[in-house]
Amino acid sequence: MLYLFTQKQLGLIELELKSLGLWSSQMPSAQALADPTPFACESLAFEQWLQFIFIPKMSEIIAQKTSLPTKIALAPMAEYLWQERSEMRQLIFLLNQLDECLSEPR
């Protein structure tokens, strides 16, 4: 059930990124993708991190049925970055739903 919810949320996040025009057709460099900072913030925009690192990694976890993360906090970063942009509210909401679901005790 948790895998299904997570997979659905990832799909909704992807759709929202696309509808906002934030989905990129160009892959960042290998160097940018290897950025060890939180959210690869020194090399990637947050939406790029979601698209090229977070969503693929979570999709891999779901496909392999390995342990999902138990404490994530994507929404606070999204709120910090996009607090002045009302068009980002739905994306922040979707990220918050994922945060809450994965951070609940299991």
Residue pairs with C-beta under 8 A, 6 or more apart in sequence:
2 68
2 101
2 102
2 106
3 62
3 65
3 68
5 101
6 58
6 62
6 68
6 98
6 101
6 102
7 59
7 62
9 94
9 97
9 98
9 101
10 55
10 58
10 59
10 62
10 98
12 94
13 50
13 55
13 91
13 94
13 95
13 98
14 23
14 51
14 55
16 90
16 91
16 94
17 23
17 47
17 50
17 51
17 91
20 87
20 88
20 91
22 47
22 51
23 47
23 51
24 47
24 48
24 51
24 52
27 33
27 52
28 43
28 44
28 48
28 52
31 43
32 40
32 43
32 44
32 48
33 40
33 43
33 44
33 52
33 53
35 41
35 42
35 43
35 44
37 43
39 46
39 49
39 77
40 48
40 49
40 53
41 49
44 52
44 53
46 77
46 78
46 81
50 74
54 74
58 68
61 67
61 68
62 68
68 102
69 102
70 102
70 103
70 106
71 102
71 103
72 98
72 99
72 102
72 103
73 99
73 103
74 95
74 96
74 98
74 99
75 92
75 95
75 96
75 99
78 88
78 91
78 92
78 95
79 92
82 88
82 91
82 92
